[in-house]
């Protein structure tokens, strides 16, 4: 599968996401959100994320979109023709248009996160955050170490489930079974975290050198990174420009 983001600095993905989604947060209109969502759907296969995989990984976004739109449809500012009214519920033309805009906007803001975060290596991300964005080194190294433990956390969960099944205690009530698993994982996480903290401190990760920390791999932005940033900015600006040209753009505060 084609992946135009292969070899791109992880910091570029973060900055590209900011450039792509921030302008969309300034307005509530259907046109700009639909244009941005269309760009995401077209670019997803080129970024190594097929549409089926996008739907499978983006199910929380797909669930959040209607949950955000329904309250807007029921309690949005009433304007235009009224279709239904009961107590505080007031469904009108304006509330339905706002609900549609919110629904599409949640997708337009959430799905790019799935696309741009695909295949990001935690170590490369840590190098970029510390060397390119100049974030605090101790914070970055701790975050990278924690992200590396996620796979071990999943292995511990699978091992505990197999151990309980082999001992015949996996058929107890779901609530009790879940609580015992959670407690066991908490104990293992605390033990592993304390061991990791001690090991990192012994190897000098907690010290601040006067001459600055050295890095095994250099992280820089290249021409391809700036090209990706330019495309993301162009996509968001174009979406807003189309909404302005069609007269549907309206700021969030006046929605």
C-alpha positions as a LaTeX table, in Angstrom:
\begin{tabular}{lrrr}
\hline
Residue & $x$ (\AA) & $y$ (\AA) & $z$ (\AA) \\
\hline
Unk1 & 0.00 & 0.00 & 0.00 \\
Unk2 & 1.21 & 3.50 & $-0.82$ \\
Unk3 & 2.26 & 5.56 & 2.18 \\
Unk4 & 3.39 & 9.10 & 1.42 \\
Unk5 & 4.03 & 9.67 & 5.13 \\
Unk6 & 6.70 & 6.99 & 5.37 \\
Unk7 & 9.90 & 8.53 & 6.68 \\
Unk8 & 8.17 & 11.72 & 7.78 \\
Unk9 & 9.21 & 13.14 & 11.15 \\
Unk10 & 6.56 & 12.39 & 13.82 \\
Unk11 & 6.62 & 16.07 & 14.80 \\
Unk12 & 5.45 & 16.87 & 11.28 \\
Unk13 & 2.39 & 14.72 & 11.85 \\
Unk14 & 1.55 & 16.65 & 15.02 \\
Unk15 & 2.08 & 20.04 & 13.41 \\
Unk16 & 0.16 & 18.93 & 10.32 \\
Unk17 & $-2.76$ & 17.87 & 12.48 \\
Unk18 & $-2.78$ & 21.28 & 14.17 \\
Unk19 & $-2.69$ & 23.10 & 10.83 \\
Unk20 & $-5.42$ & 20.88 & 9.39 \\
Unk21 & $-7.90$ & 21.01 & 12.25 \\
Unk22 & $-7.41$ & 24.35 & 14.04 \\
Unk23 & $-9.10$ & 26.50 & 11.35 \\
Unk24 & $-12.09$ & 24.15 & 11.46 \\
Unk25 & $-12.60$ & 24.94 & 15.14 \\
Unk26 & $-13.26$ & 28.60 & 14.41 \\
Unk27 & $-16.60$ & 28.07 & 12.69 \\
Unk28 & $-19.69$ & 25.90 & 12.68 \\
Unk29 & $-20.79$ & 25.29 & 9.12 \\
Unk30 & $-21.40$ & 22.21 & 7.08 \\
Unk31 & $-19.47$ & 23.23 & 3.95 \\
Unk32 & $-16.00$ & 23.69 & 5.45 \\
Unk33 & $-16.37$ & 20.56 & 7.57 \\
Unk34 & $-17.50$ & 18.49 & 4.57 \\
Unk35 & $-14.61$ & 19.79 & 2.46 \\
Unk36 & $-12.07$ & 18.92 & 5.15 \\
Unk37 & $-13.65$ & 15.50 & 5.69 \\
Unk38 & $-13.54$ & 14.83 & 1.95 \\
Unk39 & $-9.83$ & 15.67 & 1.89 \\
Unk40 & $-9.20$ & 13.27 & 4.79 \\
Unk41 & $-11.08$ & 10.43 & 3.09 \\
Unk42 & $-9.20$ & 10.96 & $-0.17$ \\
Unk43 & $-5.81$ & 11.23 & 1.53 \\
Unk44 & $-6.25$ & 8.28 & 3.92 \\
Unk45 & $-5.37$ & 5.52 & 1.39 \\
Unk46 & $-2.33$ & 7.52 & 0.26 \\
Unk47 & $-1.19$ & 7.69 & 3.89 \\
Unk48 & $-1.33$ & 3.92 & 4.34 \\
Unk49 & $-4.75$ & 3.81 & 6.02 \\
Unk50 & $-7.45$ & 2.15 & 3.94 \\
Unk51 & $-11.07$ & 3.13 & 4.37 \\
Unk52 & $-11.98$ & $-0.12$ & 6.12 \\
Unk53 & $-9.09$ & 0.30 & 8.54 \\
Unk54 & $-10.03$ & 3.93 & 9.06 \\
Unk55 & $-13.56$ & 2.92 & 10.06 \\
Unk56 & $-12.30$ & 0.10 & 12.27 \\
Unk57 & $-9.80$ & 2.28 & 14.14 \\
Unk58 & $-12.00$ & 5.35 & 14.17 \\
Unk59 & $-15.07$ & 3.80 & 15.80 \\
Unk60 & $-14.80$ & 6.10 & 18.87 \\
Unk61 & $-15.00$ & 9.13 & 16.55 \\
Unk62 & $-17.91$ & 7.60 & 14.66 \\
Unk63 & $-19.66$ & 7.06 & 17.98 \\
Unk64 & $-18.90$ & 10.55 & 19.30 \\
Unk65 & $-20.21$ & 12.33 & 16.19 \\
Unk66 & $-23.93$ & 11.50 & 16.65 \\
Unk67 & $-23.63$ & 11.92 & 20.42 \\
Unk68 & $-22.46$ & 15.49 & 19.81 \\
Unk69 & $-25.03$ & 16.20 & 17.10 \\
Unk70 & $-28.19$ & 14.98 & 18.84 \\
Unk71 & $-28.11$ & 17.49 & 21.74 \\
Unk72 & $-27.48$ & 20.28 & 19.24 \\
Unk73 & $-30.53$ & 19.22 & 17.24 \\
Unk74 & $-32.71$ & 19.15 & 20.34 \\
Unk75 & $-31.42$ & 22.20 & 22.22 \\
Unk76 & $-29.75$ & 24.36 & 19.57 \\
Unk77 & $-30.71$ & 28.00 & 19.14 \\
Unk78 & $-34.21$ & 28.02 & 17.61 \\
Unk79 & $-34.47$ & 29.80 & 14.28 \\
Unk80 & $-36.57$ & 29.21 & 11.21 \\
Unk81 & $-39.37$ & 26.70 & 10.92 \\
Unk82 & $-40.20$ & 24.62 & 13.99 \\
Unk83 & $-40.57$ & 20.86 & 13.48 \\
Unk84 & $-40.98$ & 19.68 & 17.06 \\
Unk85 & $-41.26$ & 21.35 & 20.46 \\
Unk86 & $-41.69$ & 19.88 & 23.93 \\
Unk87 & $-40.58$ & 21.65 & 27.10 \\
Unk88 & $-36.90$ & 22.62 & 26.50 \\
Unk89 & $-36.66$ & 20.55 & 23.30 \\
Unk90 & $-36.99$ & 22.79 & 20.26 \\
Unk91 & $-36.15$ & 21.30 & 16.85 \\
Unk92 & $-35.89$ & 23.97 & 14.16 \\
Unk93 & $-34.13$ & 24.62 & 10.88 \\
Unk94 & $-31.20$ & 26.24 & 12.65 \\
Unk95 & $-30.79$ & 23.50 & 15.26 \\
Unk96 & $-30.83$ & 20.80 & 12.56 \\
Unk97 & $-28.27$ & 22.64 & 10.44 \\
Unk98 & $-26.05$ & 23.07 & 13.50 \\
Unk99 & $-26.43$ & 19.38 & 14.33 \\
Unk100 & $-25.40$ & 18.38 & 10.81 \\
Unk101 & $-22.41$ & 20.75 & 10.96 \\
Unk102 & $-21.32$ & 19.41 & 14.35 \\
Unk103 & $-21.69$ & 15.80 & 13.16 \\
Unk104 & $-19.48$ & 16.33 & 10.13 \\
Unk105 & $-17.05$ & 18.56 & 12.04 \\
Unk106 & $-16.38$ & 15.90 & 14.68 \\
Unk107 & $-15.50$ & 13.50 & 11.89 \\
Unk108 & $-13.37$ & 16.11 & 10.12 \\
Unk109 & $-11.40$ & 16.81 & 13.29 \\
Unk110 & $-11.19$ & 13.27 & 14.69 \\
Unk111 & $-10.43$ & 11.12 & 11.65 \\
Unk112 & $-7.21$ & 12.99 & 10.71 \\
Unk113 & $-5.85$ & 11.93 & 14.10 \\
Unk114 & $-6.29$ & 8.29 & 13.04 \\
Unk115 & $-4.62$ & 8.90 & 9.69 \\
Unk116 & $-1.65$ & 10.95 & 10.90 \\
Unk117 & $-0.92$ & 8.77 & 13.94 \\
Unk118 & $-0.65$ & 5.57 & 11.91 \\
Unk119 & 2.72 & 3.87 & 12.26 \\
Unk120 & 4.35 & 6.43 & 14.59 \\
Unk121 & 7.28 & 4.94 & 16.51 \\
Unk122 & 7.37 & 6.15 & 20.15 \\
Unk123 & 11.17 & 6.46 & 20.12 \\
Unk124 & 11.14 & 8.56 & 16.94 \\
Unk125 & 8.37 & 10.68 & 18.43 \\
Unk126 & 10.39 & 11.24 & 21.59 \\
Unk127 & 13.44 & 12.26 & 19.56 \\
Unk128 & 11.38 & 14.75 & 17.61 \\
Unk129 & 9.66 & 16.22 & 20.65 \\
Unk130 & 12.94 & 16.76 & 22.45 \\
Unk131 & 15.14 & 17.86 & 19.53 \\
Unk132 & 12.71 & 19.68 & 17.24 \\
Unk133 & 10.09 & 21.08 & 19.63 \\
Unk134 & 12.56 & 21.40 & 22.53 \\
Unk135 & 10.20 & 19.94 & 25.10 \\
Unk136 & 11.62 & 19.05 & 28.55 \\
Unk137 & 13.87 & 16.04 & 28.13 \\
Unk138 & 12.90 & 14.22 & 31.32 \\
Unk139 & 9.22 & 14.49 & 30.47 \\
Unk140 & 9.79 & 13.19 & 26.93 \\
Unk141 & 11.94 & 10.27 & 28.04 \\
Unk142 & 9.40 & 9.29 & 30.69 \\
Unk143 & 6.57 & 9.40 & 28.15 \\
Unk144 & 8.53 & 7.25 & 25.69 \\
Unk145 & 9.32 & 4.70 & 28.39 \\
Unk146 & 5.66 & 4.59 & 29.42 \\
Unk147 & 4.50 & 4.08 & 25.84 \\
Unk148 & 6.94 & 1.20 & 25.46 \\
Unk149 & 5.28 & $-0.52$ & 28.41 \\
Unk150 & 1.87 & $-0.63$ & 26.73 \\
Unk151 & 2.74 & $-3.84$ & 24.88 \\
Unk152 & 3.97 & $-5.39$ & 28.14 \\
Unk153 & 0.73 & $-4.32$ & 29.79 \\
Unk154 & $-1.23$ & $-6.17$ & 27.11 \\
Unk155 & 0.97 & $-9.26$ & 27.54 \\
Unk156 & 0.42 & $-9.19$ & 31.30 \\
Unk157 & $-3.34$ & $-9.03$ & 30.79 \\
Unk158 & $-3.28$ & $-12.01$ & 28.43 \\
Unk159 & $-1.05$ & $-14.01$ & 30.82 \\
Unk160 & $-3.29$ & $-13.31$ & 33.80 \\
Unk161 & $-6.36$ & $-14.40$ & 31.87 \\
Unk162 & $-4.71$ & $-17.67$ & 30.84 \\
Unk163 & $-3.51$ & $-18.28$ & 34.40 \\
Unk164 & $-6.98$ & $-17.77$ & 35.86 \\
Unk165 & $-8.53$ & $-19.97$ & 33.19 \\
Unk166 & $-6.06$ & $-22.78$ & 33.92 \\
Unk167 & $-6.84$ & $-22.54$ & 37.64 \\
Unk168 & $-10.58$ & $-22.69$ & 37.06 \\
Unk169 & $-11.36$ & $-19.24$ & 38.45 \\
Unk170 & $-12.31$ & $-17.58$ & 35.18 \\
Unk171 & $-15.98$ & $-18.59$ & 35.44 \\
Unk172 & $-16.78$ & $-16.36$ & 38.40 \\
Unk173 & $-18.94$ & $-13.26$ & 38.08 \\
Unk174 & $-17.85$ & $-10.75$ & 35.50 \\
Unk175 & $-17.66$ & $-7.89$ & 37.99 \\
Unk176 & $-15.54$ & $-9.84$ & 40.44 \\
Unk177 & $-13.41$ & $-11.25$ & 37.64 \\
Unk178 & $-12.80$ & $-7.77$ & 36.22 \\
Unk179 & $-11.91$ & $-6.33$ & 39.63 \\
Unk180 & $-9.38$ & $-9.07$ & 40.34 \\
Unk181 & $-7.79$ & $-8.55$ & 36.92 \\
Unk182 & $-7.62$ & $-4.81$ & 37.46 \\
Unk183 & $-6.01$ & $-5.20$ & 40.89 \\
Unk184 & $-3.46$ & $-7.68$ & 39.56 \\
Unk185 & $-2.57$ & $-5.38$ & 36.67 \\
Unk186 & $-2.23$ & $-2.45$ & 39.07 \\
Unk187 & 0.25 & $-4.39$ & 41.23 \\
Unk188 & 2.28 & $-5.49$ & 38.21 \\
Unk189 & 2.29 & $-1.96$ & 36.79 \\
Unk190 & 3.52 & $-0.45$ & 40.04 \\
Unk191 & 6.28 & $-3.01$ & 40.36 \\
Unk192 & 7.42 & $-2.63$ & 36.76 \\
Unk193 & 7.22 & 1.16 & 36.95 \\
Unk194 & 9.37 & 1.33 & 40.06 \\
Unk195 & 11.95 & $-1.00$ & 38.52 \\
Unk196 & 12.02 & 1.04 & 35.32 \\
Unk197 & 12.40 & 4.31 & 37.23 \\
Unk198 & 15.31 & 2.88 & 39.22 \\
Unk199 & 16.99 & 1.55 & 36.09 \\
Unk200 & 16.62 & 4.86 & 34.23 \\
Unk201 & 17.95 & 6.81 & 37.20 \\
Unk202 & 20.95 & 4.45 & 37.48 \\
Unk203 & 21.75 & 5.02 & 33.81 \\
Unk204 & 21.70 & 8.78 & 34.16 \\
Unk205 & 18.36 & 9.60 & 32.51 \\
Unk206 & 17.35 & 11.76 & 35.45 \\
Unk207 & 20.43 & 13.97 & 35.39 \\
Unk208 & 20.73 & 17.25 & 33.56 \\
Unk209 & 24.16 & 17.65 & 31.96 \\
Unk210 & 25.76 & 21.10 & 31.78 \\
Unk211 & 26.70 & 20.62 & 28.13 \\
Unk212 & 23.31 & 19.33 & 27.07 \\
Unk213 & 22.02 & 15.83 & 26.48 \\
Unk214 & 23.30 & 13.81 & 23.53 \\
Unk215 & 21.02 & 11.69 & 21.35 \\
Unk216 & 21.70 & 8.45 & 19.55 \\
Unk217 & 19.62 & 9.52 & 16.54 \\
Unk218 & 19.29 & 13.00 & 15.14 \\
Unk219 & 15.79 & 14.29 & 14.46 \\
Unk220 & 15.33 & 17.06 & 11.91 \\
Unk221 & 12.71 & 18.41 & 9.53 \\
Unk222 & 13.44 & 18.03 & 5.82 \\
Unk223 & 11.87 & 19.30 & 2.62 \\
Unk224 & 9.29 & 16.48 & 2.63 \\
Unk225 & 8.17 & 17.50 & 6.10 \\
Unk226 & 7.58 & 21.10 & 5.05 \\
Unk227 & 5.71 & 19.84 & 1.96 \\
Unk228 & 3.35 & 17.83 & 4.17 \\
Unk229 & 2.78 & 20.86 & 6.39 \\
Unk230 & 2.03 & 22.99 & 3.35 \\
Unk231 & $-0.53$ & 20.47 & 2.08 \\
Unk232 & $-2.28$ & 20.32 & 5.46 \\
Unk233 & $-2.41$ & 24.11 & 5.69 \\
Unk234 & $-3.65$ & 24.40 & 2.11 \\
Unk235 & $-6.40$ & 21.84 & 2.76 \\
Unk236 & $-7.72$ & 23.64 & 5.85 \\
Unk237 & $-7.51$ & 27.11 & 4.29 \\
Unk238 & $-9.23$ & 25.86 & 1.13 \\
Unk239 & $-12.07$ & 24.33 & 3.16 \\
Unk240 & $-12.67$ & 27.62 & 4.97 \\
Unk241 & $-12.34$ & 29.60 & 1.73 \\
Unk242 & $-15.01$ & 27.46 & 0.04 \\
Unk243 & $-17.36$ & 28.06 & 2.96 \\
Unk244 & $-16.74$ & 31.81 & 2.81 \\
Unk245 & $-17.26$ & 31.87 & $-0.96$ \\
Unk246 & $-20.58$ & 30.04 & $-0.65$ \\
Unk247 & $-21.71$ & 32.27 & 2.23 \\
Unk248 & $-22.08$ & 29.45 & 4.76 \\
Unk249 & $-19.15$ & 30.35 & 7.01 \\
Unk250 & $-20.06$ & 31.56 & 10.49 \\
Unk251 & $-17.88$ & 31.96 & 13.52 \\
Unk252 & $-18.34$ & 29.63 & 16.46 \\
Unk253 & $-19.38$ & 32.45 & 18.79 \\
Unk254 & $-22.30$ & 33.51 & 16.62 \\
Unk255 & $-23.63$ & 30.03 & 15.92 \\
\hline
\end{tabular}
